[in-house]
């Protein structure tokens, strides 16, 4: 029903910045809450950030709080993750996720729509 495609990943030095984008298509009118998750090699997928429909309610994992920001442009069906002050431990595949609910959560199982992921590598 909903397709999500991430872009903007790449290689960046520690302390640098990167902006990820997520383009939604299909039944975009049915989605409200959106989020970003990430998964490093050999580790479980973890929550990064989430945003409500209006864009006013945002949530962040403690590990990225103060460094990352999440935003959305509903007219363009886009969600963004601005990543600043990047650290090597931020290296992971980043996934965009969506759910057809006004309730914003940080749980992976609550999101039914997922993108293919985009690789972010932060060098020392």
N, C-alpha and C positions, 0 to 999 in steps of 0.2 A: 504493500500500500504506500509506503514511504521509502524513498531511496536517499541515502546520504553519501556524499563524496567529500573526503577531506583533501586538502592541499596545503602547501606552504611549508612542509617539513624540509629538513636538510641538515647540513653540518654547520655548526657555529661554535666559536670559542667561548670558554667560560667567561661570564660577565656580559655576554652579548644578548641580543634580543632576536625574537622570531615571532611571526604572526601566522597562526594557523587559521584556515577558513574551512567551513563546512557548508556545502550547498545541498539544500533539500529539494526534492522533486516528488511528484506523485500527489498523494492526498495530503498536501501540506497544511490544509485547513484543519485537519484533525489532530495536529500535534500542538502541544503547548510547552511543556517543560523540555528543556534540552540540556545536555551535559557533555563534558569531556572526561574520558577515562584514559589511562595509559597502562602499558604493560612492558616491563623490562624483561630481557632474556632470563628465563628460569624463575621468574617471579609471577605472582598473581596479579591480575588486573586490579588497578586501584583507582578510586575516585580522584578527580582533579578539580573540577569546577562545574557548577550548574547554574541555570538561569531560567526564570519564569517567563511567561508570555510577554508581559509588559516590559521586561528588561530591568525593572526596578529591583527585583529580588534576586540577589546573587549569593552563591555559596562557594567556599573554597576549602580545599584540604589544608590542614595546618602546614604541610610541607611547602606549599606554594603561596600561602597567604602573604599579601604585601608585595609579591613579585609578579603574579599573573593577574590578568583581568579578563572577564568574559563579557561579551556583548552580542547583540543580535540586531538584524535589520529584517523585520518581517516582510516589508515590501519587496525585498530581494530574496527572501527565503534563505537567509544566510545567518550563520553563527560564527563568531570569531573567538579566538583565544590568543591574547597578546601575552607573550612570555618575555619578561625582562629579568636581568641579573641571573641568567641561566647558569646552572651548575652541572658538573658531570653526572650527578645522580638523577638529573632530569632526563637523561638519555632513555628513550623508550619509543615504542610505537604508540601514537596517540590516536584515539578513536572518538568519533563524534557519535552521540546517542540521542534518541528522542523517545518520548512517550506521550500518548494522547490523554494527558491529565493535567489539570492546573496545579496539582500537587508536585512540588519539586522535591526530589529525594536524592540521596547520595549512594543508593544501593544499585549495584550492577543488574540484579535480577528484576528491578522495576522498569527497566528500559527494554522495549521490544524491537526497536529499530537501531541498526548499527551501520556505520560506514566501514570501509575496508581497511582503514588505518593509514597513517602517514608517519614515516620514520623521522625522529628527531635525535640527532647525535650531538652531544656537547663535549668538546675536547678540552683538555687541561692546558 
